[in-house]
Amino acid sequence: PSPGTGSYVKIRNRATNLNIDGYGFTSNGSVCNQYGNSSSYNQQWVIEQSGGYVRIKNRATGLYLDGMGRTSNGADAGQWSGSGSTNQQWIQETAGSYVKFKNRATGLYLDGMGRTSNGSALGQWSSSGSNNQQWSIVTP
């Protein structure tokens, strides 16, 4: 359930209703945050096919969503410049009308962590049926 390849999209958490937001951070290793709906390019992402995986690139920062090699439940997801790293490869799974993103390297899923404050960090967690791991892909 996503627009065509190369289109910019917003990725909105089902539980928190916040969008994944690059927050203007352009340094490798920067945390990736969540923020309420806005027209900012920080909330626009392109989902690129990469073999059987997807890579998720931020429009404003030019960085890719990255599992950062963090394998503990609750670990923050980050951003990194483009590489062939499995930390930047995500398995996009269907969950009803939503999607889940599982990191190839960490085995963890993108998770809103129930954090509802603007600027809260985007997390990763083992697979669960929680709405925190379910995302809508929407056109900006």
LUMLUMDO-988614 format. One record per residue: residue number from 1; residue in one letter; x, y, z of N, C-alpha, C in turn. Coordinates in steps of 0.02 Angstrom, whole numbers, plus 32768, in hexadecimal, padded with zeros to 4 digits. Layout:
<num->NUM&residuo->A&n_c1->X&n_c2->Y&n_c3->Z&ca_c1->X&ca_c2->Y&ca_c3->Z&c_c1->X&c_c2->Y&c_c3->Z>
...
This chain:
<num->1&residuo->P&n_c1->8029&n_c2->7FC4&n_c3->8000&ca_c1->8000&ca_c2->8000&ca_c3->8000&c_c1->802B&c_c2->803F&c_c3->8000>
<num->2&residuo->S&n_c1->804E&n_c2->804C&n_c3->7FCA&ca_c1->8075&ca_c2->8089&ca_c3->7FC7&c_c1->8071&c_c2->80A5&c_c3->7F80>
<num->3&residuo->P&n_c1->8078&n_c2->80E8&n_c3->7F7B&ca_c1->8079&ca_c2->8107&ca_c3->7F39&c_c1->80B3&c_c2->80ED&c_c3->7F0F>
<num->4&residuo->G&n_c1->80B6&n_c2->8100&n_c3->7ED1&ca_c1->80E9&ca_c2->80E9&ca_c3->7EA3&c_c1->8130&c_c2->80F7&c_c3->7EB9>
<num->5&residuo->T&n_c1->815D&n_c2->80CE&n_c3->7EA2&ca_c1->81A4&ca_c2->80D7&ca_c3->7EB1&c_c1->81BB&c_c2->811D&c_c3->7E9D>
<num->6&residuo->G&n_c1->81E1&n_c2->813D&n_c3->7EC8&ca_c1->81FB&ca_c2->817F&ca_c3->7EB9&c_c1->81CF&c_c2->81B7&c_c3->7ED1>
<num->7&residuo->S&n_c1->8192&n_c2->81A7&n_c3->7EE8&ca_c1->8164&ca_c2->81DA&ca_c3->7F02&c_c1->8175&c_c2->81E8&c_c3->7F4B>
<num->8&residuo->Y&n_c1->816E&n_c2->8227&n_c3->7F5F&ca_c1->8177&ca_c2->8237&ca_c3->7FA5&c_c1->8138&c_c2->8226&c_c3->7FCB>
<num->9&residuo->V&n_c1->8142&n_c2->820A&n_c3->8006&ca_c1->810A&ca_c2->81F6&ca_c3->8031&c_c1->8118&c_c2->820C&c_c3->8079>
<num->10&residuo->K&n_c1->80E3&n_c2->820C&n_c3->80A0&ca_c1->80E9&ca_c2->8213&ca_c3->80E8&c_c1->80DC&c_c2->81CE&c_c3->8106>
<num->11&residuo->I&n_c1->80FD&n_c2->81C0&n_c3->813D&ca_c1->80F5&ca_c2->8180&ca_c3->815F&c_c1->80DB&c_c2->818F&c_c3->81A5>
<num->12&residuo->R&n_c1->809A&n_c2->8180&n_c3->81AF&ca_c1->8076&ca_c2->8194&ca_c3->81EC&c_c1->8068&c_c2->8158&c_c3->8218>
<num->13&residuo->N&n_c1->8077&n_c2->815E&n_c3->8258&ca_c1->806C&ca_c2->8128&ca_c3->8287&c_c1->8022&c_c2->8121&c_c3->8299>
<num->14&residuo->R&n_c1->800B&n_c2->80E4&n_c3->829A&ca_c1->7FC4&ca_c2->80D7&ca_c3->82A8&c_c1->7FB2&c_c2->80EA&c_c3->82F0>
<num->15&residuo->A&n_c1->7FDE&n_c2->80DA&n_c3->8320&ca_c1->7FCF&ca_c2->80E6&ca_c3->8366&c_c1->7FD7&c_c2->812F&c_c3->837A>
<num->16&residuo->T&n_c1->800E&n_c2->814E&n_c3->8365&ca_c1->801D&ca_c2->8192&ca_c3->837C&c_c1->8002&c_c2->81C8&c_c3->834E>
<num->17&residuo->N&n_c1->7FF4&n_c2->81B6&n_c3->830F&ca_c1->7FDF&ca_c2->81E4&ca_c3->82DB&c_c1->8014&c_c2->8218&c_c3->82CA>
<num->18&residuo->L&n_c1->8053&n_c2->8209&n_c3->82DD&ca_c1->808B&ca_c2->8235&ca_c3->82CB&c_c1->80AD&c_c2->821A&c_c3->828D>
<num->19&residuo->N&n_c1->80CD&n_c2->8246&n_c3->8267&ca_c1->80F3&ca_c2->8233&ca_c3->822B&c_c1->813C&c_c2->822B&c_c3->823B>
<num->20&residuo->I&n_c1->815D&n_c2->81FD&n_c3->8218&ca_c1->81A6&ca_c2->81F7&ca_c3->821F&c_c1->81C4&c_c2->8237&c_c3->8202>
<num->21&residuo->D&n_c1->81F2&n_c2->8256&n_c3->8226&ca_c1->820B&ca_c2->8298&ca_c3->8215&c_c1->8257&c_c2->8299&c_c3->821B>
<num->22&residuo->G&n_c1->8279&n_c2->82AD&n_c3->81E6&ca_c1->82C2&ca_c2->82B1&ca_c3->81E7&c_c1->82DC&c_c2->82E9&c_c3->8213>
<num->23&residuo->Y&n_c1->82B1&n_c2->8318&n_c3->8224&ca_c1->82BF&ca_c2->834D&ca_c3->8255&c_c1->82F7&c_c2->837C&c_c3->8240>
<num->24&residuo->G&n_c1->8309&n_c2->8378&n_c3->8200&ca_c1->833E&ca_c2->83A4&ca_c3->81E7&c_c1->8384&c_c2->838E&c_c3->81FA>
<num->25&residuo->F&n_c1->8389&n_c2->8354&n_c3->821A&ca_c1->83CB&ca_c2->833B&ca_c3->822E&c_c1->83EF&c_c2->831F&c_c3->81F1>
<num->26&residuo->T&n_c1->842D&n_c2->8336&n_c3->81E5&ca_c1->8451&ca_c2->8321&ca_c3->81AA&c_c1->8492&c_c2->82FC&c_c3->81BA>
<num->27&residuo->S&n_c1->849E&n_c2->82EE&n_c3->81FA&ca_c1->84DA&ca_c2->82C9&ca_c3->820E&c_c1->84CC&c_c2->827F&c_c3->8211>
<num->28&residuo->N&n_c1->84FB&n_c2->8257&n_c3->81F8&ca_c1->84F4&ca_c2->820E&ca_c3->81FF&c_c1->84EC&c_c2->81FB&c_c3->8247>
<num->29&residuo->G&n_c1->84BD&n_c2->81CF&n_c3->8255&ca_c1->84B1&ca_c2->81B9&ca_c3->8299&c_c1->847D&c_c2->81E2&c_c3->82BE>
<num->30&residuo->S&n_c1->8461&n_c2->8215&n_c3->829D&ca_c1->842D&ca_c2->823E&ca_c3->82BC&c_c1->83F0&c_c2->8213&c_c3->82CB>
<num->31&residuo->V&n_c1->83CF&n_c2->8221&n_c3->8302&ca_c1->8391&ca_c2->8200&ca_c3->8313&c_c1->835C&c_c2->8214&c_c3->82E1>
<num->32&residuo->C&n_c1->832E&n_c2->81E8&n_c3->82D4&ca_c1->82F4&ca_c2->81F8&ca_c3->82AB&c_c1->82B9&c_c2->8204&c_c3->82DA>
<num->33&residuo->N&n_c1->8293&n_c2->8238&n_c3->82CF&ca_c1->825D&ca_c2->824B&ca_c3->82FC&c_c1->8219&c_c2->8242&c_c3->82DE>
<num->34&residuo->Q&n_c1->81E6&n_c2->8254&n_c3->8305&ca_c1->81A1&ca_c2->8253&ca_c3->82F0&c_c1->8183&c_c2->8298&c_c3->82FE>
<num->35&residuo->Y&n_c1->8154&n_c2->82AC&n_c3->82D3&ca_c1->8137&ca_c2->82EF&ca_c3->82DB&c_c1->80F1&c_c2->82F0&c_c3->82BE>
<num->36&residuo->G&n_c1->80C7&n_c2->831B&n_c3->82D9&ca_c1->8084&ca_c2->8324&ca_c3->82BF&c_c1->8085&c_c2->833A&c_c3->8277>
<num->37&residuo->N&n_c1->804E&n_c2->8330&n_c3->8254&ca_c1->804A&ca_c2->833D&ca_c3->820D&c_c1->805D&c_c2->8384&c_c3->81FB>
<num->38&residuo->S&n_c1->808A&n_c2->838B&n_c3->81CA&ca_c1->809C&ca_c2->83CD&ca_c3->81B0&c_c1->80AE&c_c2->83C6&c_c3->8166>
<num->39&residuo->S&n_c1->80BB&n_c2->83FD&n_c3->8145&ca_c1->80CE&ca_c2->83FC&ca_c3->80FE&c_c1->811A&c_c2->83F9&c_c3->80F6>
<num->40&residuo->S&n_c1->813F&n_c2->83F4&n_c3->812D&ca_c1->8188&ca_c2->83F3&ca_c3->812B&c_c1->81A4&c_c2->83B9&c_c3->8102>
<num->41&residuo->Y&n_c1->81D9&n_c2->83C7&n_c3->80DC&ca_c1->81FC&ca_c2->8392&ca_c3->80B7&c_c1->821C&c_c2->8360&c_c3->80E7>
<num->42&residuo->N&n_c1->8225&n_c2->8373&n_c3->8127&ca_c1->8240&ca_c2->8344&ca_c3->8158&c_c1->8213&c_c2->8308&c_c3->8162>
<num->43&residuo->Q&n_c1->81D3&n_c2->830F&n_c3->8150&ca_c1->81A3&ca_c2->82D8&ca_c3->8157&c_c1->8197&c_c2->82B4&c_c3->8116>
<num->44&residuo->Q&n_c1->81BD&n_c2->82C4&n_c3->80E2&ca_c1->81B3&ca_c2->82A4&ca_c3->80A2&c_c1->81EC&c_c2->8273&c_c3->8094>
<num->45&residuo->W&n_c1->81D9&n_c2->8239&n_c3->807F&ca_c1->8207&ca_c2->8201&ca_c3->8075&c_c1->81FB&c_c2->81E2&c_c3->8031>
<num->46&residuo->V&n_c1->822E&n_c2->81C5&n_c3->8014&ca_c1->8225&ca_c2->819D&ca_c3->7FD8&c_c1->8237&c_c2->8155&c_c3->7FEC>
<num->47&residuo->I&n_c1->820C&n_c2->8127&n_c3->7FDA&ca_c1->8217&ca_c2->80E0&ca_c3->7FE8&c_c1->8233&c_c2->80C1&c_c3->7FA8>
<num->48&residuo->E&n_c1->8273&n_c2->80AD&n_c3->7FAC&ca_c1->8296&ca_c2->8092&ca_c3->7F71&c_c1->829A&c_c2->8047&c_c3->7F76>
<num->49&residuo->Q&n_c1->828B&n_c2->8025&n_c3->7F40&ca_c1->8293&ca_c2->7FDC&ca_c3->7F3E&c_c1->82DE&c_c2->7FCC&c_c3->7F3A>
<num->50&residuo->S&n_c1->82F4&n_c2->7F9B&n_c3->7F5F&ca_c1->833A&ca_c2->7F86&ca_c3->7F5F&c_c1->833B&c_c2->7F3A&c_c3->7F68>
<num->51&residuo->G&n_c1->8338&n_c2->7F16&n_c3->7F30&ca_c1->8333&ca_c2->7ECD&ca_c3->7F34&c_c1->82EF&c_c2->7EBC&c_c3->7F53>
<num->52&residuo->G&n_c1->82EE&n_c2->7E92&n_c3->7F84&ca_c1->82B0&ca_c2->7E80&ca_c3->7FA6&c_c1->82A1&c_c2->7EAD&c_c3->7FE1>
<num->53&residuo->Y&n_c1->82C4&n_c2->7EE4&n_c3->7FE5&ca_c1->82BE&ca_c2->7F12&ca_c3->801E&c_c1->82AC&c_c2->7F58&c_c3->8005>
<num->54&residuo->V&n_c1->829D&n_c2->7F85&n_c3->8034&ca_c1->8295&ca_c2->7FCB&ca_c3->8023&c_c1->82C7&c_c2->7FF4&c_c3->804B>
<num->55&residuo->R&n_c1->82DB&n_c2->802C&n_c3->802E&ca_c1->8304&ca_c2->805E&ca_c3->8051&c_c1->82D9&c_c2->809D&c_c3->8054>
<num->56&residuo->I&n_c1->82DC&n_c2->80C1&n_c3->808C&ca_c1->82AF&ca_c2->80F9&ca_c3->8098&c_c1->82D9&c_c2->8138&c_c3->80A1>
<num->57&residuo->K&n_c1->82D5&n_c2->8166&n_c3->806F&ca_c1->8300&ca_c2->81A1&ca_c3->806D&c_c1->82D7&c_c2->81E1&c_c3->807B>
<num->58&residuo->N&n_c1->82F3&n_c2->820A&n_c3->80A8&ca_c1->82D1&ca_c2->8249&ca_c3->80BA&c_c1->82DE&c_c2->827F&c_c3->8085>
<num->59&residuo->R&n_c1->82A9&n_c2->82A3&n_c3->8074&ca_c1->82AD&ca_c2->82D6&ca_c3->8040&c_c1->82D8&c_c2->8311&c_c3->8056>
<num->60&residuo->A&n_c1->82D1&n_c2->8326&n_c3->8094&ca_c1->82F5&ca_c2->8362&ca_c3->80AD&c_c1->833E&c_c2->8353&c_c3->80BE>
<num->61&residuo->T&n_c1->834A&n_c2->831C&n_c3->80E0&ca_c1->838D&ca_c2->830F&ca_c3->80F9&c_c1->83B8&c_c2->82E8&c_c3->80C6>
<num->62&residuo->G&n_c1->8397&n_c2->82C3&n_c3->8099&ca_c1->83BB&ca_c2->8299&ca_c3->806A&c_c1->83D7&c_c2->825A&c_c3->808A>
<num->63&residuo->L&n_c1->83C6&n_c2->824F&n_c3->80CA&ca_c1->83DE&ca_c2->8214&ca_c3->80EF&c_c1->83AB&c_c2->81DD&c_c3->80EC>
<num->64&residuo->Y&n_c1->83C2&n_c2->81A0&n_c3->80F8&ca_c1->8397&ca_c2->8165&ca_c3->80F8&c_c1->8386&c_c2->8150&c_c3->813F>
<num->65&residuo->L&n_c1->834A&n_c2->8137&n_c3->8147&ca_c1->8336&ca_c2->811A&ca_c3->8187&c_c1->8361&c_c2->80DD&c_c3->8194>
<num->66&residuo->D&n_c1->837D&n_c2->80D8&n_c3->81D0&ca_c1->83B2&ca_c2->80A8&ca_c3->81DE&c_c1->83A6&c_c2->8088&c_c3->8222>
<num->67&residuo->G&n_c1->83AB&n_c2->8046&n_c3->8225&ca_c1->83A3&ca_c2->8022&ca_c3->8265&c_c1->83DE&c_c2->802D&c_c3->8294>
<num->68&residuo->M&n_c1->8414&n_c2->8049&n_c3->827A&ca_c1->844F&ca_c2->805C&ca_c3->82A1&c_c1->8471&c_c2->8021&c_c3->82C4>
<num->69&residuo->G&n_c1->8460&n_c2->7FE4&n_c3->82B0&ca_c1->847E&ca_c2->7FA9&ca_c3->82D0&c_c1->8466&c_c2->7F9E&c_c3->8317>
<num->70&residuo->R&n_c1->8432&n_c2->7FC1&n_c3->832B&ca_c1->8418&ca_c2->7FBD&ca_c3->8370&c_c1->83E5&c_c2->7F84&c_c3->8374>
<num->71&residuo->T&n_c1->83F3&n_c2->7F54&n_c3->839F&ca_c1->83CA&ca_c2->7F17&ca_c3->83A1&c_c1->83A0&c_c2->7F10&c_c3->83E0>
<num->72&residuo->S&n_c1->83A1&n_c2->7F42&n_c3->840C&ca_c1->837A&ca_c2->7F3F&ca_c3->844A&c_c1->8335&c_c2->7F5E&c_c3->8440>
<num->73&residuo->N&n_c1->8301&n_c2->7F3E&n_c3->845C&ca_c1->82BF&ca_c2->7F5B&ca_c3->845A&c_c1->82C1&c_c2->7FA1&c_c3->8477>
<num->74&residuo->G&n_c1->82A2&n_c2->7FD0&n_c3->8454&ca_c1->82A0&ca_c2->8015&ca_c3->846B&c_c1->82D8&c_c2->8040&c_c3->844F>
<num->75&residuo->A&n_c1->8307&n_c2->8021&n_c3->8429&ca_c1->833E&ca_c2->8047&ca_c3->840C&c_c1->8323&c_c2->8079&c_c3->83D9>
<num->76&residuo->D&n_c1->8343&n_c2->80B3&n_c3->83D6&ca_c1->832F&ca_c2->80E6&ca_c3->83A5&c_c1->8344&c_c2->80D2&c_c3->835F>
<num->77&residuo->A&n_c1->831B&n_c2->80E6&n_c3->832E&ca_c1->832E&ca_c2->80E0&ca_c3->82E8&c_c1->8351&c_c2->8121&c_c3->82D6>
<num->78&residuo->G&n_c1->837F&n_c2->811E&n_c3->82A6&ca_c1->83A4&ca_c2->8159&ca_c3->8293&c_c1->83A3&c_c2->8166&c_c3->8249>
<num->79&residuo->Q&n_c1->83D1&n_c2->8191&n_c3->8233&ca_c1->83D7&ca_c2->81A3&ca_c3->81ED&c_c1->8422&c_c2->81A0&c_c3->81DB>
<num->80&residuo->W&n_c1->842F&n_c2->818E&n_c3->819D&ca_c1->8474&ca_c2->8187&ca_c3->8186&c_c1->8475&c_c2->8193&c_c3->813B>
<num->81&residuo->S&n_c1->84AE&n_c2->81AC&n_c3->8123&ca_c1->84B4&ca_c2->81B5&ca_c3->80DA&c_c1->84B0&c_c2->8171&c_c3->80B8>
<num->82&residuo->G&n_c1->849D&n_c2->8172&n_c3->8078&ca_c1->8491&ca_c2->8135&ca_c3->8053&c_c1->84CD&c_c2->8107&c_c3->8051>
<num->83&residuo->S&n_c1->84C0&n_c2->80C7&n_c3->805D&ca_c1->84F5&ca_c2->8094&ca_c3->805A&c_c1->84D4&c_c2->8052&c_c3->8048>
<num->84&residuo->G&n_c1->84FB&n_c2->801F&n_c3->8040&ca_c1->84E1&ca_c2->7FDD&ca_c3->8032&c_c1->84D2&c_c2->7FB6&c_c3->8072>
<num->85&residuo->S&n_c1->84D6&n_c2->7FD7&n_c3->80AB&ca_c1->84CD&ca_c2->7FB7&ca_c3->80EC&c_c1->8488&c_c2->7F98&c_c3->80F4>
<num->86&residuo->T&n_c1->8486&n_c2->7F5D&n_c3->8113&ca_c1->8445&ca_c2->7F3E&ca_c3->8121&c_c1->841F&c_c2->7F65&c_c3->8157>
<num->87&residuo->N&n_c1->8440&n_c2->7F93&n_c3->817A&ca_c1->841E&ca_c2->7FBE&ca_c3->81AA&c_c1->83EC&c_c2->7FED&c_c3->8187>
<num->88&residuo->Q&n_c1->83F5&n_c2->7FF7&n_c3->8145&ca_c1->83C9&ca_c2->8023&ca_c3->811F&c_c1->8397&c_c2->7FFB&c_c3->80F5>
<num->89&residuo->Q&n_c1->8395&n_c2->7FBB&n_c3->80FF&ca_c1->8366&ca_c2->7F91&ca_c3->80D9&c_c1->832D&c_c2->7F7B&c_c3->8107>
<num->90&residuo->W&n_c1->82F1&n_c2->7F85&n_c3->80EF&ca_c1->82B5&ca_c2->7F76&ca_c3->8115&c_c1->8288&c_c2->7F47&c_c3->80EE>
<num->91&residuo->I&n_c1->826B&n_c2->7F18&n_c3->8111&ca_c1->8238&ca_c2->7EED&ca_c3->80F4&c_c1->81F5&c_c2->7F0F&c_c3->8101>
<num->92&residuo->Q&n_c1->81D1&n_c2->7F1D&n_c3->80CB&ca_c1->818F&ca_c2->7F3E&ca_c3->80D2&c_c1->815A&c_c2->7F07&c_c3->80D2>
<num->93&residuo->E&n_c1->8138&n_c2->7F00&n_c3->810B&ca_c1->8105&ca_c2->7ECC&ca_c3->8113&c_c1->80C0&c_c2->7EED&c_c3->8116>
<num->94&residuo->T&n_c1->808E&n_c2->7ECA&n_c3->80FC&ca_c1->804A&ca_c2->7EE2&ca_c3->80FF&c_c1->802B&c_c2->7ECD&c_c3->8141>
<num->95&residuo->A&n_c1->8007&n_c2->7EFC&n_c3->8161&ca_c1->7FE3&ca_c2->7EEF&ca_c3->819F&c_c1->7F9D&c_c2->7F0C&c_c3->8196>
<num->96&residuo->G&n_c1->7F72&n_c2->7EE9&n_c3->8174&ca_c1->7F2F&ca_c2->7F03&ca_c3->8163&c_c1->7F38&c_c2->7F3C&c_c3->8132>
<num->97&residuo->S&n_c1->7F1E&n_c2->7F77&n_c3->8142&ca_c1->7F25&ca_c2->7FB2&ca_c3->8116&c_c1->7F63&c_c2->7FDB&c_c3->8129>
<num->98&residuo->Y&n_c1->7F8C&n_c2->7FC0&n_c3->8155&ca_c1->7FCA&ca_c2->7FE2&ca_c3->816B&c_c1->8006&c_c2->7FB9&c_c3->8155>
<num->99&residuo->V&n_c1->8042&n_c2->7FD5&n_c3->8161&ca_c1->8080&ca_c2->7FB0&ca_c3->8154&c_c1->80AA&c_c2->7FB0&c_c3->8194>
<num->100&residuo->K&n_c1->80D7&n_c2->7F7F&n_c3->8197&ca_c1->8109&ca_c2->7F7B&ca_c3->81CC&c_c1->814C&c_c2->7F7A&c_c3->81A8>
<num->101&residuo->F&n_c1->8180&n_c2->7F96&n_c3->81C8&ca_c1->81C3&ca_c2->7F98&ca_c3->81AC&c_c1->81F2&c_c2->7F74&c_c3->81DB>
<num->102&residuo->K&n_c1->820F&n_c2->7F3C&n_c3->81C3&ca_c1->823F&ca_c2->7F15&ca_c3->81EB&c_c1->8284&c_c2->7F21&c_c3->81D0>
<num->103&residuo->N&n_c1->82B2&n_c2->7F33&n_c3->81FC&ca_c1->82F7&ca_c2->7F41&ca_c3->81E7&c_c1->831C&c_c2->7EFF&c_c3->81DA>
<num->104&residuo->R&n_c1->833D&n_c2->7EFC&n_c3->81A1&ca_c1->8361&ca_c2->7EBF&ca_c3->818D&c_c1->8399&c_c2->7EAF&c_c3->81BE>
<num->105&residuo->A&n_c1->83BE&n_c2->7EE1&n_c3->81D4&ca_c1->83F8&ca_c2->7ED5&ca_c3->81FF&c_c1->83E4&c_c2->7EC8&c_c3->8248>
<num->106&residuo->T&n_c1->83B6&n_c2->7EEF&n_c3->8262&ca_c1->83A6&ca_c2->7EE9&ca_c3->82AA&c_c1->836F&c_c2->7EB7&c_c3->82B8>
<num->107&residuo->G&n_c1->8344&n_c2->7EA9&n_c3->8286&ca_c1->830C&ca_c2->7E7C&ca_c3->8291&c_c1->82D2&c_c2->7E9E&c_c3->82B6>
<num->108&residuo->L&n_c1->82DA&n_c2->7EDF&n_c3->82C5&ca_c1->82A6&ca_c2->7F03&ca_c3->82EA&c_c1->827A&c_c2->7F2B&c_c3->82BA>
<num->109&residuo->Y&n_c1->823E&n_c2->7F3B&n_c3->82D2&ca_c1->820E&ca_c2->7F61&ca_c3->82AB&c_c1->820D&c_c2->7FAA&c_c3->82C0>
<num->110&residuo->L&n_c1->8202&n_c2->7FD7&n_c3->828F&ca_c1->81F7&ca_c2->801D&ca_c3->82A0&c_c1->81BB&c_c2->8021&c_c3->82CE>
<num->111&residuo->D&n_c1->81C1&n_c2->804A&n_c3->8302&ca_c1->818E&ca_c2->804C&ca_c3->8335&c_c1->8186&c_c2->8093&c_c3->834F>
<num->112&residuo->G&n_c1->8149&n_c2->80AB&n_c3->8351&ca_c1->813B&ca_c2->80EE&ca_c3->836B&c_c1->8144&c_c2->80F3&c_c3->83B6>
<num->113&residuo->M&n_c1->814B&n_c2->80B9&n_c3->83D7&ca_c1->815A&ca_c2->80B5&ca_c3->841E&c_c1->8124&c_c2->80D5&c_c3->844A>
<num->114&residuo->G&n_c1->80EA&n_c2->80E4&n_c3->842E&ca_c1->80B5&ca_c2->8105&ca_c3->8455&c_c1->80C5&c_c2->814D&c_c3->8465>
<num->115&residuo->R&n_c1->80FA&n_c2->8168&n_c3->8447&ca_c1->8110&ca_c2->81AD&ca_c3->8455&c_c1->80E6&c_c2->81DD&c_c3->842B>
<num->116&residuo->T&n_c1->80C3&n_c2->820A&n_c3->844D&ca_c1->8094&ca_c2->8236&ca_c3->842A&c_c1->80AB&c_c2->827F&c_c3->8429>
<num->117&residuo->S&n_c1->80E5&n_c2->828D&n_c3->8443&ca_c1->80FF&ca_c2->82D2&ca_c3->8444&c_c1->8126&c_c2->82E1&c_c3->8405>
<num->118&residuo->N&n_c1->811C&n_c2->831C&n_c3->83E8&ca_c1->8144&ca_c2->8331&ca_c3->83AF&c_c1->818E&c_c2->832E&c_c3->83C1>
<num->119&residuo->G&n_c1->81B5&n_c2->8312&n_c3->8394&ca_c1->81FD&ca_c2->830D&ca_c3->839F&c_c1->8213&c_c2->82CE&c_c3->83C3>
<num->120&residuo->S&n_c1->81E3&n_c2->82A3&n_c3->83D5&ca_c1->81F6&ca_c2->8265&ca_c3->83F7&c_c1->8219&c_c2->8235&c_c3->83C7>
<num->121&residuo->A&n_c1->8249&n_c2->8210&n_c3->83E1&ca_c1->8271&ca_c2->81E3&ca_c3->83B8&c_c1->8249&c_c2->81A9&c_c3->839C>
<num->122&residuo->L&n_c1->825B&n_c2->8195&n_c3->8360&ca_c1->823E&ca_c2->815A&ca_c3->8340&c_c1->8265&c_c2->811E&c_c3->835A>
<num->123&residuo->G&n_c1->8241&n_c2->80EA&n_c3->836E&ca_c1->8261&ca_c2->80B1&ca_c3->838B&c_c1->825D&c_c2->8072&c_c3->8361>
<num->124&residuo->Q&n_c1->8279&n_c2->803D&n_c3->837C&ca_c1->8277&ca_c2->7FFA&ca_c3->835E&c_c1->8265&c_c2->7FC8&c_c3->8394>
<num->125&residuo->W&n_c1->8240&n_c2->7F93&n_c3->8380&ca_c1->8229&ca_c2->7F62&ca_c3->83B1&c_c1->821E&c_c2->7F20&c_c3->838D>
<num->126&residuo->S&n_c1->8223&n_c2->7EEA&n_c3->83B4&ca_c1->8212&ca_c2->7EA8&ca_c3->8398&c_c1->81CB&c_c2->7EA8&c_c3->837E>
<num->127&residuo->S&n_c1->81BD&n_c2->7E79&n_c3->8351&ca_c1->817A&ca_c2->7E76&ca_c3->8332&c_c1->8144&c_c2->7E6F&c_c3->8367>
<num->128&residuo->S&n_c1->810F&n_c2->7E95&n_c3->835D&ca_c1->80D4&ca_c2->7E91&ca_c3->8389&c_c1->8097&c_c2->7EA2&c_c3->835F>
<num->129&residuo->G&n_c1->805D&n_c2->7E97&n_c3->837B&ca_c1->801F&ca_c2->7EA9&ca_c3->835A&c_c1->800C&c_c2->7EF1&c_c3->8369>
<num->130&residuo->S&n_c1->8037&n_c2->7F16&n_c3->838B&ca_c1->8029&ca_c2->7F5A&ca_c3->83A1&c_c1->801F&c_c2->7F8A&c_c3->8366>
<num->131&residuo->N&n_c1->7FF1&n_c2->7FB9&n_c3->836F&ca_c1->7FE7&ca_c2->7FEE&ca_c3->833E&c_c1->8024&c_c2->801B&c_c3->8339>
<num->132&residuo->N&n_c1->8051&n_c2->8019&n_c3->836C&ca_c1->808E&ca_c2->8041&ca_c3->836A&c_c1->80BC&c_c2->802C&c_c3->8331>
<num->133&residuo->Q&n_c1->80B3&n_c2->7FF0&n_c3->8316&ca_c1->80DD&ca_c2->7FD7&ca_c3->82DF&c_c1->80BA&c_c2->7FDB&c_c3->829C>
<num->134&residuo->Q&n_c1->807F&n_c2->7FFA&n_c3->829A&ca_c1->8059&ca_c2->7FFD&ca_c3->825D&c_c1->805A&c_c2->8045&c_c3->8242>
<num->135&residuo->W&n_c1->8066&n_c2->804A&n_c3->8201&ca_c1->8071&ca_c2->808A&ca_c3->81E1&c_c1->8045&c_c2->8092&c_c3->81A3>
<num->136&residuo->S&n_c1->802D&n_c2->80CF&n_c3->8199&ca_c1->8009&ca_c2->80E1&ca_c3->815C&c_c1->803A&c_c2->8104&c_c3->812E>
<num->137&residuo->I&n_c1->8037&n_c2->80F3&n_c3->80EE&ca_c1->805F&ca_c2->8116&ca_c3->80BC&c_c1->802F&c_c2->8146&c_c3->8099>
<num->138&residuo->V&n_c1->803B&n_c2->8187&n_c3->80A2&ca_c1->800C&ca_c2->81B9&ca_c3->8088&c_c1->8030&c_c2->81EB&c_c3->805B>
<num->139&residuo->T&n_c1->800B&n_c2->8204&n_c3->802B&ca_c1->8027&ca_c2->8237&ca_c3->7FFE&c_c1->8028&c_c2->827A&c_c3->8022>
<num->140&residuo->P&n_c1->805F&n_c2->829F&n_c3->801E&ca_c1->8063&ca_c2->82DF&ca_c3->8040&c_c1->8030&c_c2->8311&c_c3->8027>
